[in-house]
Amino acid sequence: MSASPWFQLDDGTARAPATLHLQGAWRLAELARIDEALQASELPAVLTVDASALTALDSASALVLLRRLAIFAGGCTLAAA
């Protein structure tokens, strides 16, 4: 499991993909640190994103998240859980 102030990455199992649990406030002021933490986490190609613990998400942070998912996961598909 990988963790930062902005997310936790739980390892997947044979039956379920890894889960990226977003948490706290994702805002422009912290964007460089959030991006560095995501880059260092080596996201798997298949994962579930859980945003239930987010307290704030601005558009710049959402764009960084989507870009990181596209880079590490080879693309992303958005679906409601």
LINVENVEN-V155257 format. One record per pair of residues at least 24 apart in sequence whose ideal C-beta (glycine too) atoms are under 10 Angstrom apart, sorted by sequence separation. I is the first residue (numbers start at 1). J is the second residue. D is the distance in whole Angstrom. If there is no record, write none. Layout:
i->I j->J d->D
i->I j->J d->D
This chain:
i->6 j->30 d->7
i->20 j->44 d->9
i->49 j->73 d->10
i->5 j->30 d->8
i->18 j->43 d->8
i->26 j->51 d->9
i->39 j->64 d->10
i->43 j->68 d->7
i->47 j->72 d->9
i->18 j->44 d->5
i->34 j->60 d->10
i->35 j->61 d->9
i->38 j->64 d->7
i->43 j->69 d->7
i->47 j->73 d->7
i->6 j->33 d->8
i->7 j->34 d->8
i->17 j->44 d->7
i->18 j->45 d->9
i->20 j->47 d->5
i->21 j->48 d->9
i->22 j->49 d->7
i->23 j->50 d->9
i->31 j->58 d->9
i->34 j->61 d->6
i->38 j->65 d->7
i->41 j->68 d->9
i->45 j->72 d->8
i->46 j->73 d->7
i->49 j->76 d->8
i->5 j->33 d->8
i->6 j->34 d->5
i->9 j->37 d->10
i->17 j->45 d->9
i->18 j->46 d->7
i->19 j->47 d->6
i->20 j->48 d->7
i->21 j->49 d->8
i->22 j->50 d->7
i->23 j->51 d->9
i->26 j->54 d->7
i->27 j->55 d->10
i->43 j->71 d->8
i->44 j->72 d->8
i->45 j->73 d->5
i->46 j->74 d->9
i->4 j->33 d->8
i->5 j->34 d->9
i->6 j->35 d->10
i->9 j->38 d->9
i->17 j->46 d->5
i->18 j->47 d->4
i->19 j->48 d->5
i->20 j->49 d->5
i->21 j->50 d->5
i->22 j->51 d->5
i->23 j->52 d->9
i->24 j->53 d->7
i->25 j->54 d->8
i->26 j->55 d->9
i->27 j->56 d->6
i->29 j->58 d->9
i->31 j->60 d->6
i->35 j->64 d->5
i->38 j->67 d->9
i->39 j->68 d->7
i->43 j->72 d->4
i->44 j->73 d->7
i->45 j->74 d->6
i->47 j->76 d->9
i->49 j->78 d->9
i->52 j->81 d->9
i->4 j->34 d->8
i->7 j->37 d->7
i->16 j->46 d->10
i->17 j->47 d->5
i->18 j->48 d->7
i->19 j->49 d->8
i->20 j->50 d->7
i->21 j->51 d->8
i->22 j->52 d->8
i->23 j->53 d->4
i->24 j->54 d->7
i->25 j->55 d->5
i->26 j->56 d->6
i->27 j->57 d->8
i->28 j->58 d->6
i->31 j->61 d->6
i->34 j->64 d->6
i->35 j->65 d->9
i->38 j->68 d->4
i->42 j->72 d->7
i->43 j->73 d->6
i->45 j->75 d->9
i->49 j->79 d->10
i->51 j->81 d->10
i->6 j->37 d->6
i->7 j->38 d->7
i->17 j->48 d->5
i->18 j->49 d->10
i->19 j->50 d->6
i->20 j->51 d->9
i->21 j->52 d->8
i->22 j->53 d->7
i->23 j->54 d->7
i->24 j->55 d->6
i->25 j->56 d->4
i->26 j->57 d->5
i->27 j->58 d->5
i->28 j->59 d->9
i->29 j->60 d->10
i->30 j->61 d->8
i->34 j->65 d->8
i->37 j->68 d->10
i->38 j->69 d->9
i->41 j->72 d->8
i->48 j->79 d->9
i->50 j->81 d->8
i->4 j->36 d->9
i->5 j->37 d->8
i->6 j->38 d->8
i->9 j->41 d->5
i->12 j->44 d->7
i->16 j->48 d->8
i->21 j->53 d->6
i->22 j->54 d->5
i->23 j->55 d->8
i->24 j->56 d->8
i->25 j->57 d->8
i->26 j->58 d->7
i->28 j->60 d->5
i->29 j->61 d->10
i->31 j->63 d->9
i->32 j->64 d->9
i->35 j->67 d->8
i->39 j->71 d->8
i->49 j->81 d->9
i->4 j->37 d->4
i->8 j->41 d->10
i->9 j->42 d->9
i->11 j->44 d->9
i->21 j->54 d->10
i->22 j->55 d->10
i->24 j->57 d->10
i->25 j->58 d->9
i->27 j->60 d->8
i->28 j->61 d->7
i->31 j->64 d->6
i->35 j->68 d->7
i->38 j->71 d->9
i->39 j->72 d->8
i->43 j->76 d->10
i->48 j->81 d->7
i->3 j->37 d->9
i->4 j->38 d->8
i->7 j->41 d->8
i->9 j->43 d->7
i->12 j->46 d->7
i->26 j->60 d->9
i->27 j->61 d->6
i->34 j->68 d->9
i->38 j->72 d->8
i->2 j->37 d->9
i->9 j->44 d->8
i->12 j->47 d->7
i->22 j->57 d->8
i->26 j->61 d->4
i->2 j->38 d->10
i->4 j->40 d->8
i->7 j->43 d->10
i->12 j->48 d->9
i->25 j->61 d->9
i->26 j->62 d->8
i->28 j->64 d->10
i->4 j->41 d->7
i->10 j->47 d->9
i->2 j->40 d->8
i->3 j->41 d->9
i->9 j->47 d->8
i->10 j->48 d->9
i->26 j->64 d->8
i->2 j->41 d->5
i->22 j->61 d->10
i->26 j->65 d->7
i->2 j->42 d->8
i->10 j->50 d->9
i->2 j->43 d->9
i->7 j->49 d->9
i->8 j->50 d->9
i->7 j->50 d->9
i->22 j->65 d->8
i->7 j->51 d->10
i->8 j->53 d->9
i->20 j->65 d->9
i->7 j->53 d->9
i->7 j->54 d->10
i->6 j->54 d->9
i->20 j->68 d->10
i->20 j->69 d->8
i->20 j->73 d->10
i->6 j->61 d->9
i->7 j->65 d->9
i->6 j->65 d->10
